[in-house]
Amino acid sequence: MAFLENITVGQYVPADSVIHRLDPRTKLALILGVMILTVATIDLQIYLLISLFLLCLSLMSKVPLPYFFRNLKSFFWLFVLTFVLHVLFAPTETSRFWDLKLMKVSQQGVLNGAVYSWRIGIFIFSAAFLSLTTQAVEMTDAVFKLFSPLKKFKFPVEELSLITMISLRFVPLLLEEAITLKKAQTSRGASFEGGLIKKVKKTLPLLIPLFISSFRKADELALALDARGFRSGQRRSSFQRLTFKPIDFLFLCLILVVAGLSYVIKVV
């Protein structure tokens, strides 16, 4: 269950930093730009540039770096699985490092494994950055304002922003509920120690009460929304007005600089 305890996505860490004072639309645009650049290429040099950019943003946020890297530790086995699958199922016509009877390891397979594992790491780090530096309400307003032009095409922007806020709220609640269930089972004599297979088998009994608890919370949330007169598709006002400041345009220019450098690296 250390996997759950290390996840910080959905948590917010308040700090007096330039990143926290940015307009939430700016931070959302930065992360969307990073993800688009990551998906658009498989160049390890560009991935290194993007990683350094994210690291600089994290240092500027004044949030302790362990909060960001704890998520990567939680998904360690996902990185290993991604790397191994790409190594084993690489194209057979590429040059091989080892050619065994049951396993063929090629140079292209190792490269693909490194690229896609790194890509997943960037996605997880980006999600953690956005969550740790932006409150859920601010993120909801950012999603609504940023995608509001899509309302002309009948896109449910209000519902998307509401789902975003609920998702961000539910992640830490479910993690806390899972940890509470684990402690309750441990106090009754249950043990979660052992190898990976044993830990998985011993964790499965926690899923049923966790699902029941999540359904109960979802039902309570639906009743609360109905009691407060929530109706889908109605026009809503915002308590906090979002305004772009000069520092926001500066950071938006930074992501353009990173995109330009990525293009130069790819061409050269």
One Martini backbone bead per residue (centre of mass of N, CA, C, O) as a GRO file, in nm:
protein
  268
    1MET     BB    1   0.050   0.067   0.000
    2ALA     BB    2   0.276   0.268  -0.083
    3PHE     BB    3   0.153   0.355  -0.348
    4LEU     BB    4  -0.071   0.540  -0.219
    5GLU     BB    5   0.114   0.720  -0.028
    6ASN     BB    6   0.283   0.850  -0.290
    7ILE     BB    7   0.039   0.993  -0.396
    8THR     BB    8  -0.016   1.352  -0.513
    9VAL     BB    9  -0.247   1.347  -0.688
   10GLY     BB   10  -0.483   1.605  -0.581
   11GLN     BB   11  -0.286   1.777  -0.434
   12TYR     BB   12  -0.226   2.075  -0.230
   13VAL     BB   13   0.048   2.320  -0.211
   14PRO     BB   14   0.108   2.586  -0.037
   15ALA     BB   15   0.265   2.889  -0.179
   16ASP     BB   16   0.508   3.160  -0.225
   17SER     BB   17   0.483   3.181  -0.568
   18VAL     BB   18   0.485   3.234  -0.906
   19ILE     BB   19   0.320   2.981  -0.977
   20HIS     BB   20   0.074   3.028  -0.785
   21ARG     BB   21   0.012   3.325  -0.923
   22LEU     BB   22  -0.080   3.211  -1.162
   23ASP     BB   23  -0.277   3.153  -1.399
   24PRO     BB   24  -0.445   2.860  -1.451
   25ARG     BB   25  -0.435   2.879  -1.764
   26THR     BB   26  -0.129   2.883  -1.786
   27LYS     BB   27  -0.071   2.607  -1.656
   28LEU     BB   28  -0.246   2.445  -1.849
   29ALA     BB   29  -0.095   2.531  -2.109
   30LEU     BB   30   0.181   2.422  -2.030
   31ILE     BB   31   0.098   2.122  -2.000
   32LEU     BB   32  -0.023   2.086  -2.281
   33GLY     BB   33   0.238   2.156  -2.430
   34VAL     BB   34   0.411   1.930  -2.311
   35MET     BB   35   0.234   1.691  -2.409
   36ILE     BB   36   0.245   1.753  -2.711
   37LEU     BB   37   0.552   1.735  -2.738
   38THR     BB   38   0.575   1.442  -2.634
   39VAL     BB   39   0.390   1.308  -2.857
   40ALA     BB   40   0.540   1.437  -3.123
   41THR     BB   41   0.790   1.268  -3.001
   42ILE     BB   42   1.110   1.040  -2.978
   43ASP     BB   43   1.322   1.233  -2.859
   44LEU     BB   44   1.550   1.236  -2.604
   45GLN     BB   45   1.641   1.534  -2.613
   46ILE     BB   46   1.358   1.656  -2.582
   47TYR     BB   47   1.294   1.514  -2.315
   48LEU     BB   48   1.519   1.658  -2.160
   49LEU     BB   49   1.413   1.944  -2.201
   50ILE     BB   50   1.136   1.899  -2.070
   51SER     BB   51   1.242   1.806  -1.794
   52LEU     BB   52   1.395   2.068  -1.727
   53PHE     BB   53   1.149   2.251  -1.740
   54LEU     BB   54   0.988   2.111  -1.512
   55LEU     BB   55   1.206   2.144  -1.295
   56CYS     BB   56   1.208   2.453  -1.293
   57LEU     BB   57   0.910   2.488  -1.216
   58SER     BB   58   0.933   2.332  -0.946
   59LEU     BB   59   1.142   2.520  -0.813
   60MET     BB   60   0.959   2.781  -0.839
   61SER     BB   61   0.719   2.667  -0.646
   62LYS     BB   62   0.842   2.563  -0.355
   63VAL     BB   63   0.807   2.265  -0.380
   64PRO     BB   64   0.897   1.983  -0.276
   65LEU     BB   65   1.039   1.742  -0.473
   66PRO     BB   66   0.926   1.477  -0.340
   67TYR     BB   67   0.631   1.526  -0.437
   68PHE     BB   68   0.696   1.456  -0.737
   69PHE     BB   69   0.870   1.176  -0.712
   70ARG     BB   70   0.666   0.990  -0.567
   71ASN     BB   71   0.503   0.914  -0.821
   72LEU     BB   72   0.727   0.761  -0.970
   73LYS     BB   73   0.758   0.544  -0.751
   74SER     BB   74   0.466   0.427  -0.776
   75PHE     BB   75   0.528   0.366  -1.110
   76PHE     BB   76   0.763   0.162  -1.148
   77TRP     BB   77   0.620  -0.096  -1.272
   78LEU     BB   78   0.524   0.052  -1.526
   79PHE     BB   79   0.802   0.108  -1.642
   80VAL     BB   80   0.899  -0.183  -1.655
   81LEU     BB   81   0.671  -0.295  -1.834
   82THR     BB   82   0.711  -0.105  -2.074
   83PHE     BB   83   1.005  -0.180  -2.135
   84VAL     BB   84   0.973  -0.489  -2.173
   85LEU     BB   85   0.761  -0.490  -2.401
   86HIS     BB   86   0.936  -0.331  -2.609
   87VAL     BB   87   1.175  -0.527  -2.611
   88LEU     BB   88   1.012  -0.795  -2.697
   89PHE     BB   89   0.826  -0.622  -2.939
   90ALA     BB   90   1.020  -0.567  -3.151
   91PRO     BB   91   1.143  -0.543  -3.442
   92THR     BB   92   1.318  -0.801  -3.612
   93GLU     BB   93   1.499  -0.622  -3.825
   94THR     BB   94   1.669  -0.531  -3.611
   95SER     BB   95   1.923  -0.491  -3.422
   96ARG     BB   96   2.096  -0.713  -3.199
   97PHE     BB   97   2.209  -0.800  -2.885
   98TRP     BB   98   2.019  -1.052  -2.829
   99ASP     BB   99   1.977  -1.415  -2.930
  100LEU     BB  100   1.740  -1.601  -2.817
  101LYS     BB  101   1.500  -1.839  -2.808
  102LEU     BB  102   1.282  -1.653  -2.620
  103MET     BB  103   1.469  -1.387  -2.673
  104LYS     BB  104   1.471  -1.054  -2.833
  105VAL     BB  105   1.722  -0.801  -2.830
  106SER     BB  106   1.702  -0.471  -2.937
  107GLN     BB  107   1.778  -0.152  -3.005
  108GLN     BB  108   1.486  -0.055  -3.063
  109GLY     BB  109   1.359  -0.169  -2.804
  110VAL     BB  110   1.522  -0.003  -2.600
  111LEU     BB  111   1.439   0.273  -2.713
  112ASN     BB  112   1.132   0.241  -2.680
  113GLY     BB  113   1.133   0.189  -2.376
  114ALA     BB  114   1.261   0.462  -2.296
  115VAL     BB  115   1.060   0.655  -2.430
  116TYR     BB  116   0.783   0.552  -2.301
  117SER     BB  117   0.870   0.576  -2.008
  118TRP     BB  118   0.937   0.878  -2.016
  119ARG     BB  119   0.659   0.972  -2.105
  120ILE     BB  120   0.506   0.880  -1.853
  121GLY     BB  121   0.674   1.049  -1.655
  122ILE     BB  122   0.588   1.325  -1.768
  123PHE     BB  123   0.286   1.296  -1.716
  124ILE     BB  124   0.300   1.256  -1.409
  125PHE     BB  125   0.459   1.514  -1.342
  126SER     BB  126   0.254   1.714  -1.465
  127ALA     BB  127   0.012   1.638  -1.287
  128ALA     BB  128   0.152   1.707  -1.020
  129PHE     BB  129   0.211   2.003  -1.076
  130LEU     BB  130  -0.083   2.097  -1.121
  131SER     BB  131  -0.191   2.001  -0.842
  132LEU     BB  132   0.024   2.137  -0.635
  133THR     BB  133  -0.034   2.452  -0.772
  134THR     BB  134  -0.359   2.390  -0.791
  135GLN     BB  135  -0.667   2.443  -0.736
  136ALA     BB  136  -0.967   2.305  -0.803
  137VAL     BB  137  -1.125   2.567  -0.861
  138GLU     BB  138  -0.919   2.689  -1.055
  139MET     BB  139  -0.929   2.455  -1.259
  140THR     BB  140  -1.224   2.487  -1.332
  141ASP     BB  141  -1.203   2.777  -1.444
  142ALA     BB  142  -0.988   2.713  -1.658
  143VAL     BB  143  -1.149   2.508  -1.825
  144PHE     BB  144  -1.389   2.694  -1.886
  145LYS     BB  145  -1.231   2.934  -2.021
  146LEU     BB  146  -1.054   2.775  -2.232
  147PHE     BB  147  -1.329   2.606  -2.355
  148SER     BB  148  -1.565   2.812  -2.425
  149PRO     BB  149  -1.560   2.822  -2.745
  150LEU     BB  150  -1.697   2.527  -2.770
  151LYS     BB  151  -2.000   2.610  -2.726
  152LYS     BB  152  -2.064   2.663  -3.030
  153PHE     BB  153  -2.037   2.324  -3.062
  154LYS     BB  154  -2.190   2.186  -2.814
  155PHE     BB  155  -1.990   2.177  -2.581
  156PRO     BB  156  -1.960   2.050  -2.244
  157VAL     BB  157  -1.800   2.261  -2.044
  158GLU     BB  158  -1.934   2.250  -1.764
  159GLU     BB  159  -1.908   1.942  -1.727
  160LEU     BB  160  -1.600   1.930  -1.753
  161SER     BB  161  -1.533   2.113  -1.509
  162LEU     BB  162  -1.683   1.943  -1.300
  163ILE     BB  163  -1.526   1.679  -1.342
  164THR     BB  164  -1.252   1.794  -1.270
  165MET     BB  165  -1.314   1.868  -0.976
  166ILE     BB  166  -1.412   1.591  -0.878
  167SER     BB  167  -1.155   1.436  -0.942
  168LEU     BB  168  -0.962   1.604  -0.760
  169ARG     BB  169  -1.126   1.541  -0.498
  170PHE     BB  170  -1.132   1.218  -0.506
  171VAL     BB  171  -0.843   1.117  -0.496
  172PRO     BB  172  -0.765   1.183  -0.194
  173LEU     BB  173  -1.012   1.039  -0.071
  174LEU     BB  174  -0.949   0.750  -0.174
  175LEU     BB  175  -0.667   0.729  -0.053
  176GLU     BB  176  -0.755   0.770   0.240
  177GLU     BB  177  -0.950   0.530   0.246
  178ALA     BB  178  -0.740   0.309   0.182
  179ILE     BB  179  -0.558   0.362   0.429
  180THR     BB  180  -0.777   0.313   0.642
  181LEU     BB  181  -0.837   0.018   0.562
  182LYS     BB  182  -0.554  -0.088   0.612
  183LYS     BB  183  -0.540  -0.016   0.915
  184ALA     BB  184  -0.788  -0.183   0.996
  185GLN     BB  185  -0.674  -0.458   0.902
  186THR     BB  186  -0.414  -0.449   1.072
  187SER     BB  187  -0.563  -0.435   1.355
  188ARG     BB  188  -0.689  -0.740   1.275
  189GLY     BB  189  -0.410  -0.899   1.153
  190ALA     BB  190  -0.327  -0.807   0.892
  191SER     BB  191  -0.105  -0.871   0.606
  192PHE     BB  192   0.119  -0.681   0.356
  193GLU     BB  193   0.346  -0.868   0.325
  194GLY     BB  194   0.589  -0.934   0.072
  195GLY     BB  195   0.559  -0.995  -0.228
  196LEU     BB  196   0.405  -0.892  -0.505
  197ILE     BB  197   0.186  -1.115  -0.521
  198LYS     BB  198   0.100  -1.103  -0.224
  199LYS     BB  199   0.018  -0.804  -0.217
  200VAL     BB  200  -0.206  -0.826  -0.426
  201LYS     BB  201  -0.381  -1.042  -0.280
  202LYS     BB  202  -0.407  -0.866  -0.007
  203THR     BB  203  -0.546  -0.610  -0.157
  204LEU     BB  204  -0.816  -0.706  -0.289
  205PRO     BB  205  -1.015  -0.691  -0.030
  206LEU     BB  206  -1.016  -0.362  -0.047
  207LEU     BB  207  -1.191  -0.301  -0.304
  208ILE     BB  208  -1.483  -0.337  -0.211
  209PRO     BB  209  -1.501  -0.113   0.012
  210LEU     BB  210  -1.396   0.110  -0.180
  211PHE     BB  211  -1.631   0.102  -0.382
  212ILE     BB  212  -1.858   0.150  -0.182
  213SER     BB  213  -1.753   0.425  -0.083
  214SER     BB  214  -1.752   0.569  -0.361
  215PHE     BB  215  -2.057   0.535  -0.417
  216ARG     BB  216  -2.149   0.688  -0.167
  217LYS     BB  217  -2.012   0.958  -0.235
  218ALA     BB  218  -2.154   0.998  -0.509
  219ASP     BB  219  -2.442   1.005  -0.394
  220GLU     BB  220  -2.398   1.247  -0.203
  221LEU     BB  221  -2.315   1.445  -0.428
  222ALA     BB  222  -2.578   1.434  -0.591
  223LEU     BB  223  -2.760   1.536  -0.359
  224ALA     BB  224  -2.612   1.806  -0.319
  225LEU     BB  225  -2.658   1.918  -0.604
  226ASP     BB  226  -2.968   1.903  -0.594
  227ALA     BB  227  -3.006   2.083  -0.334
  228ARG     BB  228  -2.850   2.335  -0.497
  229GLY     BB  229  -2.971   2.345  -0.801
  230PHE     BB  230  -2.844   2.172  -1.011
  231ARG     BB  231  -2.802   2.242  -1.369
  232SER     BB  232  -2.765   2.147  -1.678
  233GLY     BB  233  -2.658   2.419  -1.898
  234GLN     BB  234  -2.634   2.653  -1.715
  235ARG     BB  235  -2.562   2.962  -1.633
  236ARG     BB  236  -2.253   3.081  -1.481
  237SER     BB  237  -2.081   3.212  -1.226
  238SER     BB  238  -1.784   3.375  -1.086
  239PHE     BB  239  -1.606   3.459  -0.809
  240GLN     BB  240  -1.339   3.444  -0.983
  241ARG     BB  241  -1.144   3.651  -1.175
  242LEU     BB  242  -0.969   3.607  -1.465
  243THR     BB  243  -0.627   3.736  -1.520
  244PHE     BB  244  -0.387   3.852  -1.719
  245LYS     BB  245  -0.043   3.881  -1.679
  246PRO     BB  246   0.274   3.943  -1.764
  247ILE     BB  247   0.379   3.670  -1.643
  248ASP     BB  248   0.200   3.491  -1.821
  249PHE     BB  249   0.324   3.568  -2.096
  250LEU     BB  250   0.607   3.474  -2.027
  251PHE     BB  251   0.535   3.167  -1.988
  252LEU     BB  252   0.413   3.131  -2.271
  253CYS     BB  253   0.684   3.191  -2.412
  254LEU     BB  254   0.845   2.954  -2.296
  255ILE     BB  255   0.692   2.725  -2.447
  256LEU     BB  256   0.775   2.836  -2.725
  257VAL     BB  257   1.077   2.801  -2.684
  258VAL     BB  258   1.070   2.496  -2.643
  259ALA     BB  259   0.945   2.437  -2.918
  260GLY     BB  260   1.176   2.563  -3.084
  261LEU     BB  261   1.404   2.383  -2.974
  262SER     BB  262   1.278   2.116  -3.064
  263TYR     BB  263   1.289   2.179  -3.366
  264VAL     BB  264   1.593   2.214  -3.386
  265ILE     BB  265   1.671   1.932  -3.284
  266LYS     BB  266   1.516   1.774  -3.505
  267VAL     BB  267   1.663   1.898  -3.753
  268VAL     BB  268   1.967   1.850  -3.650
   0.00000   0.00000   0.00000
